[in-house]
Amino acid sequence: MSKADYYDLLNCSRNASADELKKAYRKKAKELHPDRNKENPKAEEKFKAVNEAYDILKDPEKRSAYDRFGHAAFEGGTSNSGFRASGQTGDFGSAFSDVFEDLFGDFMGSSSRRNSQRASRGSDLRYNLNINLSDAYKGKKTIINVPSAVTCEACSGVGSEGGVEATSCPTCSGIGKVRAQQGFFTVERTCPTCAGKGQIIKNPCKICSGQGRVEKERKLNVTIPPGVETGTRIRLANEGEAGLRGGPNGDLYIFLDVSQHQIFERDSQNLYCKIPISMTTAALGGELEAPTLDGGKSLVKVPVGVQSGKRLRLKGKGMPSLRGGSFGDLYVELEVETPVNLTAEQKKLLEEFQKIGINNNPAESSFFSRVKNFWDDLT
């Protein structure tokens, strides 16, 4: 039975570049790997064929011989160019060693992870901080208490008594993992001697039990800039969890939550404030003092005949920009208040006003005029 064409096995053209060949092989190897095709008995055979094809085509000289003579270049133990047959190239794993980590790194561990076993970076920490709107307006300096893992002072973070450096694990040579050959597969496991740490501590520190860090609450000074809002994140570099066995510290992220204000509502840089006014002030106009978030007052002129819901803009009286240099606006929303608990004299005066108050309520007149037209259309 004739052997399949190597290019067809990899599903690529004869003019494919080295990178294209590698990508094609990676795709096929993932697709046909026996561990992913346990129910397909032919997958292993196809996987071997793909491996053989790539083993030949990835080598420029072997590829040149194959392009000239086809499979005949590797029959009979040697080829016209002196190459050994692909079935005699040695360990199965050598055929894809250059992409082995990329293909199976998810369950066998990459070299970067192995190198990080000795000293690892500490975890980043999150701290939720609640502030009020005035703090967000003016900015604030405060002290927070952060429970965290800190460097053990007794061993200076190395994990051993007296600060003596740990020695490299003799079983895994400091890698943290060991490999074992099972058939044509190379299986990688966590080193049983050092539990994947890559180092052996002969005299673990009694304070931190060899971890190089201990749990402790720290006090940190935090500066909150003006203009922050809910969701703003402040990063304190190297203030997170201490690294393991002398590794670098993580970072601390402070997430701010700005509580609601009793007077003002916020929308980005703008502030909104509802102010009730009397019916007479709304009718005759006047002035009122509007509070501002900085603790001051601003004089507001009420137009004659103003209606509820009217917004008056106070420029630059809103929230400061987090980047500085500008302020939002304050919008005063007027609410006309209907008087209650009237005295007999007040009721009498209002009744007299109602009798002579013709055409003083244009919105009311317009509405009931439309209602009348609506009813007329129904008859």
TORKE-650819 format. One record per residue: residue number from 1; x, y, z of N, C-alpha, C in turn. Coordinates in steps of 0.001 Angstrom, whole numbers, padded with zeros to 6 digits. Example, Ala and Ser with C-alpha at 12.3 -4.5 7.8 and 13.67 -1.06 7.14 Angstrom:
<recs>
REC doke     npx     npy     npz    capx    capy    capz     cpx     cpy     cpz
REC    1  013190 -005690  007800  012300 -004500  007800  013200 -003300  007800
REC    2  012850 -002250  007080  013670 -001060  007140  012900  000030  007870
</recs>
This chain:
<recs>
REC doke     npx     npy     npz    capx    capy    capz     cpx     cpy     cpz
REC    1  000847 -001195  000000  000000  000000  000000  000883  001247  000000
REC    2  000649  002154 -000949  001481  003349 -001066  001212  004302  000088
REC    3  002268  005010  000488  002161  005951  001594  001558  007267  001109
REC    4  000828  007916  002005  000191  009184  001664  001238  010274  001500
REC    5  000937  011224  000648  001839  012341  000419  001969  013168  001707
REC    6  003210  013538  002056  003443  014266  003297  002731  015614  003311
REC    7  002717  016289  002192  002045  017592  002132  000537  017439  002307
REC    8 -000011  016334  001715 -001446  016085  001878 -001773  015768  003339
REC    9 -000885  015047  004014 -001111  014711  005420 -001194  015968  006286
REC   10 -000364  016953  005960 -000366  018199  006732 -001350  019225  006186
REC   11 -001969  018881  005049 -002975  019763  004440 -002360  021133  004111
REC   12 -001208  021110  003424 -000577  022356  003016  000053  022162  001642
REC   13  000377  023264  000994  000917  023198 -000362  002418  022913 -000331
REC   14  002959  022549 -001495  004387  022261 -001594  005229  023528 -001481
REC   15  004603  024671 -001664  005332  025937 -001552  005204  026548 -000156
REC   16  004655  025785  000774  004437  026312  002123  005758  026670  002792
REC   17  005758  027790  003516  006951  028205  004249  007112  027346  005500
REC   18  008255  027519  006176  008513  026753  007404  007465  027070  008468
REC   19  007095  028337  008558  006076  028725  009540  004724  028118  009193
REC   20  004384  028100  007911  003117  027517  007488  003084  026015  007760
REC   21  004221  025344  007527  004308  023918  007839  004109  023670  009332
REC   22  004740  024501  010129  004636  024335  011583  003199  024539  012055
REC   23  002543  025577  011545  001152  025837  011920  000241  024685  011496
REC   24  000493  024172  010275 -000315  023065  009780 -000122  021822  010645
REC   25  001133  021563  011022  001404  020414  011878  000747  020563  013242
REC   26  000876  021736  013842  000265  021973  015159 -001245  021719  015125
REC   27 -001879  022192  014051 -003321  022015  013918 -003687  020536  013808
REC   28 -002956  019806  012970 -003227  018390  012783 -002913  017588  014043
REC   29 -001808  017929  014712 -001416  017197  015917 -002456  017352  017008
REC   30 -002977  018562  017164 -004035  018775  018156 -005296  017993  017790
REC   31 -005591  017987  016507 -006808  017323  016035 -006750  015811  016205
REC   32 -005564  015225  015993 -005441  013769  015967 -004798  013176  017213
REC   33 -004453  014004  018188 -003769  013479  019371 -004593  012355  020014
REC   34 -003967  011215  020326 -004698  010054  020870 -005469  010358  022154
REC   35 -004936  011246  022973 -005640  011573  024217 -006973  012251  023960
REC   36 -007113  012854  022797 -008360  013527  022455 -009241  012668  021550
REC   37 -008747  011504  021193 -009499  010612  020301 -009460  009188  020824
REC   38 -009775  009026  022096 -009699  007706  022717 -010680  006707  022098
REC   39 -011749  007199  021517 -012748  006304  020923 -012463  006021  019453
REC   40 -011416  006626  018920 -011071  006435  017502 -009740  005668  017418
REC   41 -009777  004371  017153 -008544  003558  017125 -007586  003967  016011
REC   42 -008061  004656  014969 -007208  005031  013856 -006488  006354  014098
REC   43 -006889  007058  015158 -006301  008367  015417 -004813  008272  015695
REC   44 -004391  007259  016474 -002985  007126  016823 -002137  006886  015575
REC   45 -002649  006040  014664 -001907  005747  013433 -001770  007011  012575
REC   46 -002858  007785  012484 -002806  009024  011704 -001887  010038  012375
REC   47 -001900  010045  013700 -001044  010964  014443  000432  010672  014161
REC   48  000778  009368  014122  002158  008976  013819  002537  009393  012402
REC   49  001599  009248  011467  001883  009602  010074  002115  011100  009926
REC   50  001311  011904  010620  001478  013356  010586  002819  013737  011192
REC   51  003174  013054  012275  004455  013323  012935  005629  013000  012010
REC   52  005508  011884  011303  006562  011476  010376  006704  012493  009248
REC   53  005558  012985  008767  005583  013961  007680  006280  015244  008114
REC   54  005962  015712  009276  006563  016955  009753  008045  016770  010071
REC   55  008394  015579  010550  009783  015280  010872  010663  015419  009625
REC   56  010116  015039  008480  010859  015137  007227  010831  016557  006680
REC   57  009660  017161  006608  009508  018452  005933  010059  019633  006724
REC   58  010223  019475  008038  010755  020602  008807  012257  020762  008600
REC   59  012919  019698  008133  014353  019748  007873  014566  020136  006411
REC   60  015226  021265  006129  015378  021726  004737  016012  020696  003810
REC   61  017042  019977  004294  017709  019002  003424  016819  017799  003159
REC   62  016137  017311  004208  015237  016175  004012  014066  016563  003106
REC   63  013591  017789  003308  012472  018246  002474  012883  018331  001018
REC   64  014101  018826  000786  014592  018908 -000593  014683  017523 -001227
REC   65  015156  016547 -000442  015250  015178 -000962  013866  014612 -001235
REC   66  012914  014894 -000341  011558  014379 -000543  010916  015017 -001775
REC   67  011158  016325 -001980  010574  016998 -003138  011119  016428 -004434
REC   68  012368  015941 -004400  012992  015399 -005621  012624  013939 -005858
REC   69  012662  013120 -004785  012512  011672 -004963  011274  011084 -004303
REC   70  010526  011907 -003555  009352  011387 -002868  009744  010445 -001745
REC   71  008898  009450 -001446  009172  008497 -000362  010390  007628 -000649
REC   72  010749  007514 -001927  011900  006680 -002298  013194  007218 -001706
REC   73  013207  008517 -001373  014418  009116 -000811  014764  008523  000551
REC   74  013796  007881  001212  014025  007386  002572  013771  005888  002702
REC   75  013704  005186  001586  013493  003745  001632  014832  003022  001689
REC   76  014821  001859  002296  016024  001029  002342  017031  001465  003370
REC   77  016585  002247  004371  017488  002643  005450  018211  003923  005158
REC   78  018648  004159  003886  019307  005412  003544  018741  005918  002245
REC   79  018911  007195  002020  018412  007796  000790  019580  008149 -000104
REC   80  019262  008646 -001313  020311  009086 -002211  021115  010216 -001609
REC   81  020522  010898 -000652  021225  012015 -000012  021861  011596  001290
REC   82  021761  010311  001661  022398  009828  002871  021549  009967  004116
REC   83  020239  010260  004023  019375  010399  005193  018932  009038  005679
REC   84  018740  008930  007009  018186  007698  007575  016686  007687  007369
REC   85  016116  006479  007344  014677  006359  007193  013987  007011  008374
REC   86  012809  007575  008095  012110  008304  009147  011731  007407  010300
REC   87  011528  006127  010053  011190  005220  011140  012357  004953  012049
REC   88  013595  005404  011684  014781  005145  012479  015359  006433  013058
REC   89  014536  007441  013198  015039  008734  013658  015168  008803  015159
REC   90  014815  007754  015915  015030  007762  017367  013746  008012  018115
REC   91  013874  008710  019252  012750  008966  020155  011611  009655  019427
REC   92  010418  009135  019659  009223  009684  019011  009068  011180  019289
REC   93  009386  011568  020540  009177  012960  020926  010059  013924  020172
REC   94  011190  013486  019604  012085  014411  018928  011449  015032  017712
REC   95  010480  014357  017145  009875  014862  015925  009076  016127  016129
REC   96  008608  016336  017342  007845  017578  017563  008280  018280  018841
REC   97  009554  018155  019192  010043  018780  020418  009951  020290  020360
REC   98  010068  020865  019139  010060  022312  019032  008681  022917  019241
REC   99  007628  022107  019146  006290  022637  019405  005592  021887  020530
REC  100  006327  021014  021218  005729  020179  022259  005115  021027  023367
REC  101  005872  022030  023844  005378  022859  024943  004126  023607  024530
REC  102  004109  024102  023274  002961  024890  022826  001712  024049  022699
REC  103  001885  022787  022241  000728  021923  022045  000129  021450  023345
REC  104  000978  021047  024296  000485  020382  025487  000818  021130  026776
REC  105  001121  022410  026653  001484  023197  027821  000375  023302  028833
REC  106 -000891  023203  028384 -002029  023338  029299 -002018  022293  030388
REC  107 -001546  021056  030038 -001595  020028  031070 -000211  019473  031431
REC  108  000842  020032  030852  002178  019566  031197  003070  020667  031725
REC  109  002606  021936  031655  003367  023029  032245  004398  023574  031289
REC  110  004447  024885  031134  005411  025520  030246  006690  025817  030987
REC  111  007749  026129  030217  009042  026411  030833  008978  027641  031700
REC  112  008145  028629  031309  008054  029846  032121  007456  029547  033470
REC  113  006500  028603  033533  005913  028253  034822  006918  027477  035660
REC  114  007736  026616  035006  008709  025850  035774  009770  026760  036380
REC  115  010161  027767  035624  011192  028664  036129  010699  029524  037273
REC  116  009360  029634  037420  008823  030497  038465  008552  029751  039761
REC  117  008953  028468  039840  008663  027692  041035  009471  028149  042238
REC  118  010652  028668  041992  011520  028998  043110  010993  030196  043893
REC  119  010733  031287  043222  010236  032494  043883  009086  033036  043049
REC  120  007913  033126  043650  006744  033561  042901  006241  034905  043409
REC  121  005656  035658  042511  005119  036979  042832  003909  036844  043732
REC  122  003771  037773  044665  002618  037760  045549  001346  038136  044816
REC  123  000225  037751  045374 -001063  038031  044738 -001428  039515  044864
REC  124 -002167  040004  043883 -002731  041343  043993 -003889  041306  044991
REC  125 -004083  042389  045701 -005158  042469  046688 -006158  043550  046295
REC  126 -007400  043352  046730 -008461  044330  046498 -008978  044833  047839
REC  127 -009162  046155  047923 -009690  046769  049145 -010822  047701  048736
REC  128 -012018  047481  049289 -013174  048323  048992 -013262  049452  050012
REC  129 -013282  050691  049528 -013289  051864  050403 -014508  052719  050095
REC  130 -015302  052993  051134 -016492  053826  050981 -016175  055251  051415
REC  131 -016524  056227  050577 -016338  057635  050905 -017634  058378  050604
REC  132 -017772  059601  051150 -018967  060391  050847 -018692  061332  049681
REC  133 -019740  062012  049219 -019617  062859  048034 -018710  064063  048287
REC  134 -018712  064555  049506 -017833  065683  049833 -016368  065279  049724
REC  135 -016044  064049  050159 -014674  063540  050019 -014295  063424  048543
REC  136 -015247  062975  047735 -014986  062845  046307 -014791  064213  045657
REC  137 -015422  065246  046218 -015305  066603  045679 -013969  067235  046062
REC  138 -013605  067117  047309 -012408  067799  047814 -011144  066933  047744
REC  139 -011313  065621  047674 -010174  064732  047841 -009970  064452  049318
REC  140 -009180  063433  049605 -009042  063041  051001 -007774  062218  051212
REC  141 -007189  062371  052388 -006102  061504  052821 -006591  060687  054001
REC  142 -006410  059387  053930 -006921  058518  054976 -005961  057357  055219
REC  143 -006184  056645  056291 -005381  055471  056639 -006278  054240  056608
REC  144 -005828  053202  055929 -006601  051961  055855 -005801  050833  056482
REC  145 -006509  049858  057030 -005892  048663  057609 -006091  047500  056645
REC  146 -005005  046938  056166 -005061  045890  055144 -004491  044588  055692
REC  147 -005323  043556  055875 -004786  042240  056262 -004109  041602  055060
REC  148 -002883  041163  055228 -002132  040661  054080 -000999  039755  054542
REC  149 -000402  039077  053586  000803  038291  053835  002001  039198  053601
REC  150  002863  039320  054602  004037  040175  054503  005304  039328  054633
REC  151  006420  039888  054197  007701  039178  054258  008065  038839  055699
REC  152  008439  037595  055929  008833  037157  057270  010168  037813  057636
REC  153  010163  038547  058732  011379  039235  059153  012423  038269  059714
REC  154  011964  037157  060284  012890  036213  060904  013841  035577  059894
REC  155  013327  035299  058686  014162  034642  057677  014396  035517  056452
REC  156  013961  036788  056551  014127  037734  055434  013438  037265  054162
REC  157  012419  036426  054324  011622  036006  053181  012112  034796  052432
REC  158  013258  034204  052833  013773  033052  052087  013182  031737  052571
REC  159  012590  031718  053764  011920  030522  054255  012747  029592  055105
REC  160  014040  029846  055266  014894  028953  056058  015470  029681  057269
REC  161  015839  028922  058274  016398  029485  059496  017669  030281  059209
REC  162  017746  031451  059825  018952  032266  059676  019108  032898  058315
REC  163  018092  032826  057478  018173  033436  056157  019051  032692  055178
REC  164  019327  031395  055449  020165  030597  054551  019386  030275  053276
REC  165  020024  030469  052143  019363  030220  050870  019006  028736  050710
REC  166  017863  028475  050100  017458  027098  049828  018344  026510  048732
REC  167  018452  025183  048738  019272  024504  047735  018394  023934  046631
REC  168  018965  023786  045474  018224  023256  044336  017855  021797  044594
REC  169  016649  021416  044207  016173  020048  044412  017004  019080  043565
REC  170  017580  018043  044167  018420  017101  043397  017615  016228  042449
REC  171  016345  016023  042731  015525  015139  041888  015174  015786  040559
REC  172  014764  017056  040611  014318  017731  039393  015289  018796  038920
REC  173  016412  018941  039606  017435  019945  039269  016877  021361  039283
REC  174  015931  021594  040180  015391  022936  040338  014261  023294  039402
REC  175  013853  022362  038540  012782  022658  037579  011408  022589  038237
REC  176  011237  021687  039195  009947  021524  039861  009102  020430  039263
REC  177  009540  019860  038146  008794  018787  037491  009758  017719  037011
REC  178  009267  016492  036920  010072  015376  036413  009337  014742  035249
REC  179  010104  014171  034327  009520  013546  033147  009767  012045  033175
REC  180  008791  011316  032679  008913  009858  032596  008433  009421  031215
REC  181  009132  008427  030638  008781  007928  029319  007766  006798  029439
REC  182  006628  006960  028750  005599  005920  028726  005280  005623  027263
REC  183  005880  004572  026759  005696  004271  025348  006363  005352  024523
REC  184  005614  005943  023593  006193  007027  022805  005764  008378  023346
REC  185  005158  008399  024551  004783  009656  025189  005758  009992  026314
REC  186  006031  011271  026469  006803  011774  027600  005831  012477  028530
REC  187  005662  011928  029729  004705  012473  030689  005443  013285  031746
REC  188  004969  014470  032011  005595  015365  032969  004725  015479  034215
REC  189  005344  015319  035383  004611  015382  036648  005328  016296  037625
REC  190  004592  016736  038641  005182  017540  039706  006214  016718  040463
REC  191  007337  017325  040739  008416  016626  041439  007946  016203  042831
REC  192  008052  014914  043179  007582  014456  044488  008484  014888  045642
REC  193  009732  015211  045329  010682  015576  046394  010454  016984  046905
REC  194  010290  017933  045982  010142  019338  046385  008727  019858  046210
REC  195  007786  018977  045810  006378  019354  045602  006246  020476  044581
REC  196  007128  020487  043600  007018  021458  042524  007698  022786  042790
REC  197  008330  022950  043957  008946  024235  044300  010327  024403  043669
REC  198  010975  023320  043314  012279  023403  042696  013421  023577  043680
REC  199  013104  023753  044957  014113  023976  045974  013823  023148  047219
REC  200  014857  022878  047949  014744  022142  049208  015233  023040  050343
REC  201  014378  023225  051349  014763  023991  052532  015062  022997  053651
REC  202  016340  022931  054038  016736  021957  055044  016263  022328  056448
REC  203  016286  023591  056766  015856  024058  058092  014790  025137  057928
REC  204  013524  024723  057761  012462  025708  057558  012347  026675  058737
REC  205  012042  027910  058416  011853  028939  059442  010651  028572  060311
REC  206  010828  028634  061624  009736  028256  062535  008624  029298  062554
REC  207  008929  030514  062191  007924  031578  062217  006960  031459  061039
REC  208  007508  031236  059856  006664  031196  058649  006510  029801  058071
REC  209  007083  028788  058728  007008  027393  058268  007578  027208  056867
REC  210  008598  028003  056546  009269  027846  055264  008637  028595  054108
REC  211  007542  029341  054373  006854  030046  053294  007524  031371  052949
REC  212  008241  031945  053890  008894  033229  053645  007996  034423  053877
REC  213  006777  034185  054365  005845  035275  054638  004868  034872  055726
REC  214  004327  035874  056406  003389  035647  057497  002194  036587  057343
REC  215  001088  036209  057962 -000114  037035  057919  000007  038184  058919
REC  216 -000318  039402  058464 -000209  040570  059327 -001060  041705  058771
REC  217 -001615  042506  059677 -002403  043661  059250 -001491  044879  059144
REC  218 -001590  045584  058031 -000745  046749  057806 -001581  048018  057722
REC  219 -001014  049123  058150 -001639  050438  058007 -000999  051148  056822
REC  220 -001842  051628  055914 -001340  052296  054715 -001991  053663  054568
REC  221 -001204  054639  054173 -001714  055977  053882 -002199  056013  052439
REC  222 -003424  056490  052251 -004023  056538  050923 -004459  057970  050621
REC  223 -004090  058455  049456 -004507  059781  049000 -005562  059621  047921
REC  224 -006749  060154  048184 -007857  060081  047224 -007933  061417  046491
REC  225 -007728  061426  045193 -007738  062698  044450 -009166  063225  044261
REC  226 -009333  064542  044104 -010663  065103  043832 -011208  064592  042503
REC  227 -012517  064396  042462 -013163  064004  041213 -013412  062526  041044
REC  228 -013048  061709  042035 -013272  060265  041898 -014766  059965  041951
REC  229 -015138  058802  041457 -016528  058365  041513 -016576  056871  041781
REC  230 -017770  056354  041984 -017920  054929  042253 -017305  054112  041109
REC  231 -016448  053167  041464 -015763  052345  040467 -014356  052792  040169
REC  232 -013984  054005  040633 -012610  054460  040429 -011654  053521  041162
REC  233 -010564  053174  040511 -009595  052233  041076 -008261  052946  041308
REC  234 -007742  052807  042510 -006439  053381  042854 -005462  052230  043065
REC  235 -004332  052278  042360 -003331  051208  042449 -002169  051647  043325
REC  236 -001859  050824  044317 -000683  051029  045140  000312  049924  044799
REC  237  001340  050275  044041  002303  049288  043562  003075  048670  044728
REC  238  003265  047350  044655  004057  046579  045630  003463  046576  047036
REC  239  002200  046948  047175  001561  046935  048490  000597  045763  048635
REC  240  000662  044818  047709 -000178  043633  047797  000475  042562  048640
REC  241  000123  041326  048375  000653  040205  049134  002144  040019  048852
REC  242  002911  039689  049892  004348  039463  049721  004582  038245  048835
REC  243  005666  038274  048063  005995  037152  047204  006445  035941  048015
REC  244  006331  034776  047392  006725  033532  048054  008228  033336  047918
REC  245  008881  033120  049050  010331  032885  049108  011132  033981  048404
REC  246  010852  035194  048784  011627  036309  048262  011149  036855  046940
REC  247  010036  036352  046412  009509  036874  045157  008964  038286  045335
REC  248  008721  039009  044239  008228  040389  044334  006803  040452  044893
REC  249  006490  041573  045508  005148  041767  046052  004134  042010  044941
REC  250  002896  041681  045239  001815  042032  044337  001418  043485  044543
REC  251  000348  043912  043904 -000142  045283  044033 -001445  045304  044823
REC  252 -001755  046455  045387 -003016  046647  046101 -003896  047570  045270
REC  253 -005118  047123  044993 -006067  047928  044237 -007204  048358  045165
REC  254 -007393  049663  045278 -008460  050219  046116 -009611  050613  045204
REC  255 -010764  049996  045415 -011961  050309  044641 -012856  051219  045478
REC  256 -013217  052365  044923 -013978  053369  045659 -015473  053234  045404
REC  257 -016235  053450  046465 -017695  053485  046372 -018151  054785  047024
REC  258 -018723  055690  046229 -019156  056994  046731 -020619  056881  047157
REC  259 -020896  057138  048423 -022252  057007  048951 -023141  058157  048469
REC  260 -024449  057946  048518 -025403  058957  048080 -025421  060136  049053
REC  261 -025656  061318  048504 -025700  062536  049309 -027140  062881  049654
REC  262 -027346  063535  050787 -028700  063869  051231 -029320  065021  050441
REC  263 -028512  065786  049726 -029037  066930  048973 -028768  066808  047481
REC  264 -027561  066406  047129 -027145  066425  045728 -027178  065031  045113
REC  265 -027499  064998  043836 -027378  063793  043027 -026313  064051  041970
REC  266 -025556  063019  041643 -024434  063191  040728 -024645  062419  039436
REC  267 -024240  063033  038340 -024206  062371  037046 -022913  062804  036366
REC  268 -021882  061946  036463 -020555  062271  035961 -020031  063508  036688
REC  269 -019759  064604  035969 -019239  065804  036617 -020342  066767  037048
REC  270 -021571  066512  036661 -022665  067425  036979 -023378  067013  038263
REC  271 -023890  068023  038972 -024661  067805  040189 -026074  068336  039986
REC  272 -027025  067703  040677 -028428  068107  040583 -028988  068269  041996
REC  273 -029754  069339  042165 -030332  069635  043473 -031765  070130  043287
REC  274 -032723  069513  043980 -034124  069937  043916 -034418  070891  045068
REC  275 -034968  072063  044736 -035283  073070  045757 -036768  073416  045669
REC  276 -037517  073229  046753 -038937  073612  046739 -039086  075125  046873
REC  277 -040060  075689  046159 -040383  077115  046280 -041891  077254  046475
REC  278 -042268  078348  047083 -043700  078566  047352 -044440  078917  046071
REC  279 -045730  078774  046131 -046579  079075  044985 -046483  080561  044625
REC  280 -046399  081416  045653 -046326  082858  045391 -044988  083237  044762
REC  281 -043883  082589  045232 -042576  082858  044633 -042553  082419  043187
REC  282 -043186  081281  042900 -043234  080797  041526 -044024  081750  040643
REC  283 -045090  082343  041208 -045934  083238  040420 -045313  084617  040254
REC  284 -044718  085138  041322 -044204  086500  041303 -042721  086595  040993
REC  285 -042001  085464  041074 -040564  085488  040890 -039869  085891  042176
REC  286 -038560  085838  042185 -037825  086205  043386 -036408  085665  043356
REC  287 -035816  085524  044514 -034455  085021  044643 -034390  083967  045743
REC  288 -033458  083057  045610 -033228  082057  046656 -031747  081723  046700
REC  289 -031300  081178  047822 -029914  080779  047988 -029801  079268  047818
REC  290 -029041  078866  046813 -028849  077440  046543 -027555  076966  047196
REC  291 -027592  075828  047913 -026363  075307  048519 -025445  074726  047448
REC  292 -024137  074810  047670 -023154  074195  046772 -022343  073178  047568
REC  293 -021772  072203  046862 -021110  071085  047535 -019845  071514  048280
REC  294 -019287  072654  047911 -018095  073126  048615 -018429  073805  049937
REC  295 -019743  073807  050305 -020171  074405  051561 -020637  075835  051431
REC  296 -020594  076393  050239 -021007  077774  050024 -022448  077894  049575
REC  297 -022808  079117  049148 -024163  079418  048667 -024058  080201  047372
REC  298 -025039  080001  046504 -025110  080758  045251 -026498  081352  045110
REC  299 -026574  082636  044770 -027851  083324  044617 -028484  082938  043287
REC  300 -029720  082502  043340 -030441  082055  042152 -031671  082936  041965
REC  301 -031852  083476  040779 -033024  084286  040459 -034120  083390  039901
REC  302 -035307  083483  040527 -036447  082673  040093 -037276  083489  039109
REC  303 -037435  082998  037881 -038218  083749  036893 -039692  083862  037295
REC  304 -040339  084906  036846 -041778  085082  037095 -042556  083987  036370
REC  305 -043508  083379  037094 -044354  082358  036482 -043643  081045  036201
REC  306 -042602  080744  036957 -041865  079502  036722 -042707  078290  037099
REC  307 -042511  077180  036381 -043262  075960  036632 -042367  074913  037305
REC  308 -042998  073935  037945 -042244  072840  038556 -041424  072102  037503
REC  309 -040219  071719  037879 -039340  070997  036963 -038369  071885  036211
REC  310 -038528  073199  036335 -037618  074116  035660 -036215  073980  036253
REC  311 -035221  073848  035374 -033837  073710  035820 -033049  074976  035530
REC  312 -032356  075436  036560 -031502  076601  036432 -030055  076144  036577
REC  313 -029193  076560  035666 -027809  076088  035615 -026863  077039  036337
REC  314 -026055  076473  037229 -024986  077221  037892 -023666  076682  037355
REC  315 -023057  077418  036447 -021871  076951  035751 -020676  076824  036698
REC  316 -019956  075691  036566 -018742  075480  037332 -018951  075122  038789
REC  317 -020179  074816  039183 -020467  074473  040580 -020663  072972  040767
REC  318 -020251  072199  039758 -020381  070751  039860 -019110  070110  040386
REC  319 -018877  068850  039986 -017725  068080  040458 -016485  068428  039651
REC  320 -015321  068373  040305 -014070  068595  039567 -013740  067394  038691
REC  321 -012998  067643  037629 -012531  066557  036773 -011420  065808  037488
REC  322 -011402  064483  037329 -010366  063677  037944 -008992  064040  037399
REC  323 -008950  064514  036170 -007685  064912  035554 -007324  066357  035891
REC  324 -008247  067070  036548 -007974  068436  036964 -008250  069447  035860
REC  325 -008409  070703  036283 -008526  071778  035297 -009933  072192  034928
REC  326 -010939  071425  035295 -012301  071794  034926 -013303  071284  035959
REC  327 -014494  071936  035960 -015570  071537  036854 -016846  071350  036045
REC  328 -017697  070478  036541 -019010  070326  035947 -019933  071443  036419
REC  329 -021224  071300  036151 -022206  072320  036509 -023166  071793  037577
REC  330 -023795  072733  038285 -024848  072404  039245 -026177  072837  038657
REC  331 -027120  071903  038579 -028448  072202  038055 -029444  072213  039215
REC  332 -030071  073385  039416 -031088  073545  040457 -032455  073322  039820
REC  333 -033151  072305  040303 -034491  072014  039790 -035525  072542  040767
REC  334 -036409  073422  040273 -037408  074056  041127 -038661  073201  041216
REC  335 -039184  073056  042435 -040423  072324  042667 -041420  073259  043359
REC  336 -042480  073598  042647 -043502  074492  043215 -044323  073702  044226
REC  337 -044351  074198  045435 -045023  073494  046526 -046420  074048  046747
REC  338 -047388  073153  046817 -048771  073557  047125 -048913  073741  048623
REC  339 -049441  074876  049060 -049570  075125  050505 -050586  074188  051157
REC  340 -050312  073823  052393 -051201  072938  053160 -051545  073603  054493
REC  341 -052541  073013  055188 -052956  073514  056503 -053291  075007  056465
REC  342 -054140  075367  055500 -054527  076771  055332 -055460  077240  056449
REC  343 -055285  078508  056825 -056223  079117  057779 -057479  079527  057032
REC  344 -058502  079887  057766 -059771  080310  057153 -059557  081538  056281
REC  345 -058738  082474  056737 -058496  083690  055965 -057738  083377  054676
REC  346 -056748  082443  054756 -055990  082067  053565 -056886  081381  052542
REC  347 -057784  080535  053030 -058714  079864  052117 -059610  080876  051420
REC  348 -060074  081866  052198 -060965  082877  051628 -060247  083673  050549
REC  349 -058991  084046  050801 -058230  084810  049826 -057977  084008  048561
REC  350 -057690  082699  048723 -057474  081854  047545 -058746  081671  046738
REC  351 -059860  081560  047435 -061142  081431  046734 -061447  082685  045931
REC  352 -061142  083851  046512 -061362  085101  045789 -060426  085185  044579
REC  353 -059148  084718  044771 -058195  084726  043665 -058656  083807  042542
REC  354 -059245  082675  042933 -059713  081719  041926 -060845  082313  041088
REC  355 -061677  083107  041717 -062819  083689  040999 -062358  084688  039942
REC  356 -061303  085417  040265 -060852  086452  039324 -059639  086002  038505
REC  357 -059157  084761  038760 -057948  084280  038086 -058227  083687  036739
REC  358 -058804  084461  035845 -059124  083984  034500 -057876  084104  033625
REC  359 -057628  083040  032850 -056498  082995  031918 -055132  083117  032609
REC  360 -055097  082743  033896 -053802  082741  034585 -053123  081367  034558
REC  361 -053848  080344  034068 -053308  078977  034018 -053388  078458  032580
REC  362 -052475  078904  031714 -052561  078533  030288 -052436  077038  030032
REC  363 -051609  076336  030795 -051459  074898  030569 -052747  074169  030891
REC  364 -053401  074574  031995 -054661  073949  032392 -055741  074198  031350
REC  365 -055837  075448  030878 -056846  075787  029871 -056629  075007  028588
REC  366 -055362  074880  028177 -055047  074165  026946 -055391  072686  027073
REC  367 -055097  072094  028226 -055360  070672  028417 -056847  070375  028333
REC  368 -057657  071111  029078 -059098  070829  029090 -059761  071188  027773
REC  369 -059150  072095  027029 -059658  072378  025683 -059446  071162  024790
REC  370 -058299  070504  024918 -058041  069295  024129 -058947  068156  024566
REC  371 -059234  068079  025873 -060148  067055  026368 -061534  067234  025800
REC  372 -062001  068480  025752 -063326  068766  025210 -063407  068355  023737
REC  373 -062371  068669  022981 -062352  068279  021566 -062367  066762  021410
REC  374 -061677  066080  022317 -061646  064612  022281 -063036  064037  022512
REC  375 -063747  064568  023489 -065092  064072  023757 -066056  064396  022621
REC  376 -065890  065585  022040 -066762  065970  020908 -066574  065041  019737
REC  377 -065327  064579  019523 -065067  063689  018382 -065698  062317  018587
REC  378 -065946  061948  019851 -066535  060634  020120 -068034  060603  019901
REC  379 -068664  061781  019888 -070141  061837  019725 -070537  061989  018283
</recs>
